Amino acid sequence: MEIRFQLTEEDIVRSNLYVLKHSPTVRRMTRVQQFASPIIFLIVPFVLRLNTAGFAFFAVIAVVWALLYPLILERRTRRSLQKMIRQGQFNDILGEHSLKVTSNQIVERSGAGEIITERKQILRVDQTEDYLYLMAASGRANVIPKRSFENEAALEHFLDKLQ
């Protein structure tokens, strides 16, 4: 079975944000960054021997950082990706793609060339409202917009072929 689809700037941004939120490795790094800085903020008043007001100031900064860090990270990631797209760093990924599912391989063709993934390397298929993600053992994912399918039955047929 073969499908054809276009990947747009928004597809690139949304797929990278999906990985940011759902990859165990990335989530672990994000948690460390989210909570390491507040711990440092709480240590600083003791090192500087600040009074209660100084400690309270750093404690407020620590709490605000811990709460807002995920939102800040998402916003910075979105902006960075949009800038990289404008600079042409994703030109080989944007545009026309075809994805062919055979009995033992998944072959994706695009402006970047051809990527062959053995089916046994696909760890799982994640679905969101708008995308399918074929998550491979290599850490990469095939991103397939659901708008590529004519209807729900075509999507289900494709998913059955992946099983």
N, C-alpha and C positions, 0 to 999 in steps of 0.2 A: 504494500500500500504506500502511496506517495501523496504528500500534501505540499502545497505551495503557499507561502505567506510573505508578507512584508514586515520587517522590524523597523519601527519608528524610534525617534528620540525618546518619546514617552515610554515605549517598551523597554528600552535600555535602562532608563532611570528606574522604572518600577521593578524590573527584574533584579537590579543591583540592590535596591532597598529591601526586596524580599529576602535575598541572601543575607543581607545585614541583620535582618530580624530573625531568620530561621536557621542559619548555620550554627551548629554547636560551637565551633571554634571561634567564630566571629562574636557570638554572644558572650562567650567566656572572656574574650579580650575586652569587650565593651563593659562587662560587669567590673572587671579589674579597674578600668579607667574611671568608671562611674563612682567607685567607692574608695580607691586609693587616694585620690586628691582630697576628699573630705577628711580622711584619717590624718593626712598631712596638715590640713587646716586646723584640726583639733590638737595636734601636737605643737604647732607653732606657738600658741600662747604660753605653753609650759617652758619651751626653750627660751623664749623672750622674757619670761617671768612677768607676764602681763596680769593686770588685775581682773576682777570679775567682768567688768565692762569689755575689756579686750577679749576675754574668752568668749563672751556672749556674741561679740561681733564675728569672730571666726567660726563660732558654732552656727550662726545664721548663714554665713557663706557656705559652710559645709553642707547644710541641709538643702539650701537652694541649688547648689551644684548637683547633689545626688538626685534631686527631683527633676531638674531641667536638662541634665546631660543627655538622656536619650533623644529629646526633642532637638537639642542643639546639634547632636551628631547626625540625625536624619537630615536636618536642614543643610548642614555643611556638606554632607555627602551628595545631596541633590544638586547643590550649587557647583560642586567640583565636577560632577558628571556632566552637567550642562556645559560647563566651560570646556571640558575635554572634548565634548561633541562638537562645539563650535570651532575648536582648534583642529578638528578632523581626525582625532585619535580613534574614532569608532567608525570611520568611513567604510572599512571592510566588513563591518558587522551590520550596518544599516542597509536597508533595501531588501531586494528579493532573496528568498531562501526556498530551498526545497528539502524535504525530509522524507527519506524512504526507509520503510521498515521491512527488512527481510527476515528470513527464518533465524539468522544468527547475528545480524548486524543492524545498526541504525546509521544511515549515511546522510549527512547534512551537507548540502552544497550552497555556497554563497559567493559573494565577491571575494571573500578571503580564501576560497578554495574548497577543498573537500575534507570533512572530518568524519572518520569512521570510528564508531564506538561499538564494541562487542556487546550484545544484548545482556550477557551475564555480568557486565560491568555497571548496568543500570541498577542502582540500589533501591530507588523508589520513584514513583510518579506523584508529584505534589500538584494539587489543583487549587487555584484561587477562583474568584468570580470571573476573571478575564484571561487567565493564563494556565497553561500546563508547563510543568518543569520536570524534565527527565533528569534526575539527579544521578550523576555517574560517580563511580569510585574515585576517579581522578580528581574530583573536586569541582569539575565543570558541570554545567547544566545546559541542556537544550531548552530554549525558551520558545514556546509555541503559543501565539495568541489564539484564544478560542474563536475569535472572529474569522479565523481561517477555515472553519468548518461551516458547511452550508446550513446545518441544523444540529439539534441535539443527538439525533440518530447517527449522524456522521461522526460526531465526537465519540459516542459510545462504541461505534464500530472501530475507530482508531484505538481507543483504550483496550478493547478486546484483543486487537492485533498485538498489542504490547505484552499481553499476559503470557 
